[in-house]
Amino acid sequence: MCIKIIKTETVQEFDMFKPLDDQIVGAKEILIDFDPLDKKIDNFVDKIEEMAQNGTSCQADIKVNPNNHLNGLKLERHMERLKKKLDVNEVVKGLCLFHSSAEQKLNELSEMCVGKN
């Protein structure tokens, strides 16, 4: 297994033919054991980049074992940057939800004040 998706009670291998969003639901950690010949890694990185572009979040920690390979070290740094983008997406979602909730409560207060006059 080159890419392991670790959930609370199960460990599964990344399947490049299934949507990544469905595979990482409930995942605690994603471990990538770098192998320069494994095509699944490129596919996985493409799907993570797509998630970052679409604003999807990923709660799982992503760890890369570079196996003393230069491209493995590059992948490790690239995944760290992508994880930061995914975390920013989560913060933006939280701010939007907070703003929406505050706006709704302010509208309720406004309606209450208008009703008293």
C-alpha positions in Angstrom: 0.0 0.0 0.0 1.5 3.3 -1.1 -1.3 5.6 0.1 -3.1 4.6 3.2 -6.3 6.3 4.4 -6.5 5.7 8.2 -9.9 6.0 9.8 -10.8 5.3 13.4 -11.2 1.5 13.0 -10.1 0.8 9.5 -7.2 1.3 7.1 -7.8 1.4 3.4 -5.7 1.9 0.3 -6.4 4.9 -1.9 -8.5 3.8 -4.9 -7.9 6.2 -7.9 -11.2 5.1 -9.5 -13.4 6.3 -6.6 -14.0 9.9 -5.6 -11.5 11.0 -3.0 -14.1 13.0 -1.1 -15.9 9.7 -0.4 -12.8 7.9 0.6 -11.6 10.4 3.2 -14.8 10.9 5.1 -14.0 10.2 8.7 -10.3 9.8 8.0 -7.9 10.8 10.8 -4.7 10.5 8.8 -3.4 9.9 5.2 0.0 8.3 4.9 1.9 8.5 1.6 4.9 6.2 1.2 6.7 7.7 -1.8 7.5 5.4 -4.7 8.6 7.2 -7.9 7.1 4.4 -10.0 3.6 4.5 -8.4 1.1 6.4 -10.6 -1.4 6.5 -7.8 0.6 9.3 -6.1 0.2 11.6 -9.1 -3.5 10.8 -9.2 -3.9 11.5 -5.5 -2.0 14.8 -5.7 -4.3 15.9 -8.6 -7.4 15.1 -6.6 -6.1 16.9 -3.6 -5.3 19.9 -5.7 -8.8 19.8 -7.2 -10.2 19.7 -3.7 -8.2 22.8 -2.7 -9.4 24.6 -5.8 -13.0 23.7 -5.3 -13.0 24.8 -1.6 -13.4 21.3 -0.2 -12.0 20.6 3.2 -9.9 17.7 4.4 -9.7 17.1 8.2 -7.2 14.3 8.0 -3.5 14.9 8.6 -1.5 14.2 5.5 2.0 12.7 6.1 4.6 11.8 3.5 7.4 9.4 3.9 9.9 10.6 1.2 12.1 7.5 1.4 15.3 9.5 1.0 14.2 10.5 -2.6 14.5 14.0 -3.9 11.0 13.9 -5.5 9.7 12.5 -2.3 10.9 15.5 -0.5 9.4 17.8 -3.1 6.1 15.9 -2.7 6.3 16.3 1.1 6.6 20.1 0.7 3.9 20.3 -1.9 1.5 18.3 0.3 2.2 20.7 3.2 1.3 23.6 1.0 -1.9 21.9 -0.2 -2.9 21.0 3.4 -2.5 24.7 4.3 -4.8 25.6 1.4 -7.3 23.0 2.6 -7.1 24.4 6.1 -7.7 28.0 4.8 -10.8 26.6 3.0 -12.1 25.3 6.3 -11.5 28.7 8.0 -13.3 30.6 5.2 -16.2 28.2 5.5 -16.3 28.8 9.3 -16.2 32.6 8.8 -19.0 32.4 6.2 -21.2 30.4 8.5 -20.5 32.8 11.4 -21.3 35.8 9.2 -24.5 34.2 8.0 -25.6 33.3 11.6 -24.8 36.8 12.8 -26.7 38.4 9.9 -29.7 36.2 10.7 -29.7 37.2 14.3 -29.3 40.9 13.4 -32.3 40.6 11.1 -34.3 39.0 13.9 -33.3 41.9 16.3 -34.2 44.4 13.6 -37.7 42.8 13.2 -38.2 42.8 16.9 -37.3 46.5 17.1 -39.5 47.4 14.2 -42.4 45.5 15.7 -42.2 47.6 18.9 -42.5 50.9 17.2 
